[in-house]
C-alpha cells in the first residue's frame, strides 16, 4: 500500500488525522502495534536496529494476523502496508504519529525522541510505549516536547484495549486530545492519567497481585498452577465484568460500598499488613520457575501466546455482545469491546475513552 492511501477521518476507521505512523522498535510491543496499525489500513514505517527486521516482522505477522480483534487477516495483506526504513529521520519524516518501543533505557529514548522530534514535523504525535519513564524525562532533550506523550499499552497491544495516556508539563492539551482520538479510532480504550506515577496504573495493580502470588507459592500455600487456576476461576472473570470498586460495591449488597466499608472494611489495614513481601532471591525464583516449567513448560511460547490471545479475544467479544444486547456469537468485536468490556465507556457515554480528569500534568 502506498503511503498516500492510508486511512483518514472519512474512511470510517476513526483513526482521525493519522494516516502514516512510524514504529520504532520491533520487540514484542512494537510487533503488536505494527500488526494493529497495518490492520487499520495505516501506512506503517518500521524502524529497527535489527539487521533482519523485515524477516522478523513478517514472521511475527504470520502469528499476529490470526488473532486480530476483528478476525483473522492475510499476513501478506498486512505486510503490504509496511515500509522498512533503517534511517530514523527518513522513517519519521512526514509521519502523523511516531510510536516508540525501544528498550527501557532513558538515555536511548531521550536521543530517539530528540532526533525523531526534529525530523517528524511539528504536528506529529510523539508517543512512547514505556512502562516506567515519565514524558518529561523522555522529552528533556527534545526541542519541542509539546506533542510528546506516554502511550503505554497492555500486552499484547493488538488485543488488550487499554492505553494509558500520560502528558508532561509541556505537553499541549490538544496533543492529548489527538492521542485519545487516535487510539480510540483503533478500537483501544485510552485512559488519560491525572498525573505521572511510577509504573502508571495497570502495572501497579498487576505488580501488587504478582507480589502476593509469589508469596503464596513461596510459602507452599499453593503451586504456580493452582494459583493461576484460582485467578482464572474467580477474580479473572469477575474483573472482566466489573472493576474492583464496583465488585466490592456489589459485595456490600443494597447498601453498596458504604455498607461494605462499615461492616467488612474495618479489617482491611490488618489484612494489608499481613500480605507477603517475598524476596526475589535465588530460592524464590527457582521455586517459581520449577513449578512454571511443570505447569506449562511443555508448550512453546508461540502455542501459549496463541491460546492466550484466542481466549482474550473471546472474553472481550463476549462481554461486548452482552453489553450491546446482541448475543450473536458470529458478530465481530464492536465498540463495546473496544471500550475494554466492563466499565470501558467514558462517563459521557462515549465508548472507548476513559478520562480520569483534566489534561494531566506531572507530579
PENORTA-V596844 format. One record per residue. N is the residue number from 1. RES is the residue in three letters. SS is DSSP state (h for helix, s for strand, l for the rest). OMEGA is omega in whole degrees, 0 to 359 (999 if undefined). BURIAL is + if it has 16 or more other C-alpha atoms within 10 Angstrom, else -. Layout:
BEGIN
{{N	RES	SS	OMEGA	BURIAL} {N	RES	SS	OMEGA	BURIAL}}
END
This chain:
BEGIN
{{1	UNK	l	178	+} {2	UNK	l	183	-} {3	UNK	h	178	+} {4	UNK	h	181	-} {5	UNK	h	179	-} {6	UNK	l	185	+} {7	UNK	l	174	+} {8	UNK	l	186	+} {9	UNK	h	185	-} {10	UNK	h	185	-} {11	UNK	h	179	-} {12	UNK	l	179	-} {13	UNK	l	178	+} {14	UNK	l	180	+} {15	UNK	l	174	+} {16	UNK	l	185	+} {17	UNK	l	183	-} {18	UNK	l	176	+} {19	UNK	l	181	+} {20	UNK	s	180	+} {21	UNK	s	175	+} {22	UNK	s	179	+} {23	UNK	s	179	+} {24	UNK	s	179	+} {25	UNK	l	182	+} {26	UNK	l	169	+} {27	UNK	l	184	-} {28	UNK	h	181	-} {29	UNK	h	179	+} {30	UNK	h	180	+} {31	UNK	h	178	+} {32	UNK	h	177	+} {33	UNK	h	181	+} {34	UNK	h	180	+} {35	UNK	h	182	+} {36	UNK	h	180	+} {37	UNK	h	180	+} {38	UNK	h	180	+} {39	UNK	h	179	+} {40	UNK	l	178	+} {41	UNK	l	179	+} {42	UNK	l	170	+} {43	UNK	s	188	+} {44	UNK	s	174	+} {45	UNK	s	184	+} {46	UNK	s	176	+} {47	UNK	s	182	+} {48	UNK	l	175	+} {49	UNK	l	180	-} {50	UNK	l	177	-} {51	UNK	l	181	-} {52	UNK	l	188	-} {53	UNK	h	183	+} {54	UNK	h	178	+} {55	UNK	h	180	-} {56	UNK	h	182	-} {57	UNK	h	180	+} {58	UNK	h	177	+} {59	UNK	h	179	-} {60	UNK	h	179	+} {61	UNK	h	177	+} {62	UNK	h	178	+} {63	UNK	h	186	+} {64	UNK	h	184	+} {65	UNK	h	182	+} {66	UNK	h	186	+} {67	UNK	h	176	+} {68	UNK	l	187	+} {69	UNK	l	182	+} {70	UNK	l	178	+} {71	UNK	l	182	-} {72	UNK	l	177	-} {73	UNK	l	177	+} {74	UNK	l	180	-} {75	UNK	h	180	+} {76	UNK	h	176	-} {77	UNK	h	178	-} {78	UNK	h	182	+} {79	UNK	h	182	+} {80	UNK	l	180	-} {81	UNK	l	184	+} {82	UNK	s	170	+} {83	UNK	s	182	+} {84	UNK	s	186	+} {85	UNK	l	181	+} {86	UNK	l	178	+} {87	UNK	l	186	-} {88	UNK	h	182	+} {89	UNK	h	179	+} {90	UNK	h	180	+} {91	UNK	h	186	+} {92	UNK	h	183	+} {93	UNK	l	178	+} {94	UNK	l	179	+} {95	UNK	l	178	+} {96	UNK	l	179	+} {97	UNK	s	176	+} {98	UNK	s	179	+} {99	UNK	s	184	+} {100	UNK	s	183	+} {101	UNK	l	181	+} {102	UNK	l	176	+} {103	UNK	l	183	-} {104	UNK	l	180	-} {105	UNK	l	188	-} {106	UNK	h	181	+} {107	UNK	h	179	-} {108	UNK	h	182	-} {109	UNK	h	177	+} {110	UNK	h	180	+} {111	UNK	h	179	+} {112	UNK	h	182	+} {113	UNK	h	176	+} {114	UNK	h	181	+} {115	UNK	h	180	+} {116	UNK	h	180	+} {117	UNK	h	180	+} {118	UNK	h	186	+} {119	UNK	h	189	+} {120	UNK	h	184	+} {121	UNK	l	188	-} {122	UNK	l	183	-} {123	UNK	l	183	-} {124	UNK	l	171	+} {125	UNK	s	177	+} {126	UNK	s	192	+} {127	UNK	s	179	+} {128	UNK	s	177	+} {129	UNK	l	184	+} {130	UNK	l	177	+} {131	UNK	l	186	+} {132	UNK	l	191	+} {133	UNK	l	183	+} {134	UNK	l	179	+} {135	UNK	h	179	+} {136	UNK	h	177	+} {137	UNK	h	181	-} {138	UNK	h	185	+} {139	UNK	l	185	+} {140	UNK	l	179	-} {141	UNK	l	181	+} {142	UNK	l	184	+} {143	UNK	l	180	-} {144	UNK	l	181	+} {145	UNK	h	185	+} {146	UNK	h	180	+} {147	UNK	h	183	+} {148	UNK	s	179	+} {149	UNK	s	165	+} {150	UNK	s	175	+} {151	UNK	s	189	+} {152	UNK	s	179	+} {153	UNK	s	172	+} {154	UNK	l	187	+} {155	UNK	l	358	-} {156	UNK	l	188	+} {157	UNK	l	179	+} {158	UNK	l	181	+} {159	UNK	l	185	+} {160	UNK	l	190	+} {161	UNK	l	191	+} {162	UNK	s	164	+} {163	UNK	s	177	+} {164	UNK	s	182	+} {165	UNK	s	184	+} {166	UNK	s	180	+} {167	UNK	s	176	+} {168	UNK	l	182	+} {169	UNK	l	183	-} {170	UNK	l	178	+} {171	UNK	l	177	+} {172	UNK	l	177	+} {173	UNK	h	179	+} {174	UNK	h	178	-} {175	UNK	h	176	+} {176	UNK	h	178	+} {177	UNK	h	180	-} {178	UNK	h	180	+} {179	UNK	h	178	+} {180	UNK	h	180	+} {181	UNK	h	180	+} {182	UNK	h	184	+} {183	UNK	h	177	+} {184	UNK	h	179	+} {185	UNK	h	177	+} {186	UNK	l	181	+} {187	UNK	l	181	+} {188	UNK	l	174	+} {189	UNK	s	179	+} {190	UNK	s	178	+} {191	UNK	s	180	+} {192	UNK	s	181	+} {193	UNK	l	181	+} {194	UNK	l	178	+} {195	UNK	l	181	+} {196	UNK	l	171	+} {197	UNK	l	180	-} {198	UNK	l	179	-} {199	UNK	l	182	+} {200	UNK	l	189	+} {201	UNK	l	187	-} {202	UNK	h	180	-} {203	UNK	h	175	-} {204	UNK	h	177	-} {205	UNK	h	180	-} {206	UNK	h	181	-} {207	UNK	h	179	-} {208	UNK	h	178	-} {209	UNK	h	179	-} {210	UNK	h	180	-} {211	UNK	h	180	+} {212	UNK	h	177	-} {213	UNK	h	179	+} {214	UNK	h	179	+} {215	UNK	h	183	+} {216	UNK	h	177	+} {217	UNK	h	181	+} {218	UNK	h	181	+} {219	UNK	l	178	-} {220	UNK	l	179	-} {221	UNK	l	178	-} {222	UNK	l	173	+} {223	UNK	l	175	+} {224	UNK	h	181	+} {225	UNK	h	180	-} {226	UNK	h	178	-} {227	UNK	h	177	+} {228	UNK	h	180	-} {229	UNK	h	178	-} {230	UNK	h	182	-} {231	UNK	h	183	-} {232	UNK	h	179	-} {233	UNK	l	183	-} {234	UNK	l	185	-} {235	UNK	h	177	-} {236	UNK	h	178	-} {237	UNK	h	178	-} {238	UNK	h	183	-} {239	UNK	h	172	-} {240	UNK	h	181	+} {241	UNK	h	181	+} {242	UNK	l	176	+} {243	UNK	l	183	-} {244	UNK	h	183	-} {245	UNK	h	179	-} {246	UNK	h	178	-} {247	UNK	h	180	+} {248	UNK	h	173	+} {249	UNK	h	177	+} {250	UNK	h	177	-} {251	UNK	h	178	-} {252	UNK	l	180	+} {253	UNK	h	182	-} {254	UNK	h	179	-} {255	UNK	h	175	-} {256	UNK	h	183	+} {257	UNK	h	179	+} {258	UNK	h	179	-} {259	UNK	h	183	+} {260	UNK	h	179	+} {261	UNK	h	183	-} {262	UNK	h	187	-} {263	UNK	h	183	-} {264	UNK	l	184	-} {265	UNK	h	183	-} {266	UNK	h	181	-} {267	UNK	h	184	-} {268	UNK	h	183	-} {269	UNK	h	176	-} {270	UNK	h	179	-} {271	UNK	h	178	-} {272	UNK	h	181	-} {273	UNK	h	181	-} {274	UNK	l	179	-} {275	UNK	l	185	-} {276	UNK	l	174	-} {277	UNK	l	189	-} {278	UNK	l	173	+} {279	UNK	l	176	-} {280	UNK	l	181	-} {281	UNK	l	184	-} {282	UNK	h	181	-} {283	UNK	h	181	-} {284	UNK	h	180	+} {285	UNK	h	179	-} {286	UNK	h	179	-} {287	UNK	h	182	+} {288	UNK	h	182	+} {289	UNK	h	180	-} {290	UNK	h	180	-} {291	UNK	h	176	-} {292	UNK	h	177	-} {293	UNK	h	180	-} {294	UNK	h	185	-} {295	UNK	h	184	-} {296	UNK	h	181	-} {297	UNK	l	180	-} {298	UNK	l	180	-} {299	UNK	l	182	-} {300	UNK	l	175	-} {301	UNK	h	182	-} {302	UNK	h	179	-} {303	UNK	h	181	-} {304	UNK	h	181	-} {305	UNK	h	179	+} {306	UNK	h	178	+} {307	UNK	h	177	-} {308	UNK	h	185	-} {309	UNK	h	179	+} {310	UNK	h	180	-} {311	UNK	h	179	-} {312	UNK	h	177	+} {313	UNK	h	181	+} {314	UNK	h	179	-} {315	UNK	h	181	+} {316	UNK	h	180	+} {317	UNK	h	180	+} {318	UNK	h	178	+} {319	UNK	h	180	+} {320	UNK	h	180	+} {321	UNK	h	181	+} {322	UNK	h	181	-} {323	UNK	h	179	-} {324	UNK	h	181	-} {325	UNK	l	180	-} {326	UNK	l	186	-} {327	UNK	l	181	-} {328	UNK	l	183	-} {329	UNK	l	181	-} {330	UNK	l	184	-} {331	UNK	l	176	-} {332	UNK	l	175	-} {333	UNK	l	184	+} {334	UNK	l	184	+} {335	UNK	h	180	+} {336	UNK	h	178	+} {337	UNK	h	177	+} {338	UNK	h	179	+} {339	UNK	l	173	+} {340	UNK	l	180	+} {341	UNK	l	185	+} {342	UNK	l	174	+} {343	UNK	l	183	+} {344	UNK	l	181	+} {345	UNK	l	179	+} {346	UNK	l	181	+} {347	UNK	l	181	-} {348	UNK	l	177	-} {349	UNK	l	180	-} {350	UNK	l	182	-} {351	UNK	l	168	+} {352	UNK	l	177	+} {353	UNK	s	173	+} {354	UNK	s	177	+} {355	UNK	s	181	+} {356	UNK	l	179	-} {357	UNK	l	177	-} {358	UNK	l	179	-} {359	UNK	l	189	+} {360	UNK	l	173	+} {361	UNK	l	182	+} {362	UNK	l	178	+} {363	UNK	l	999	-}}
END
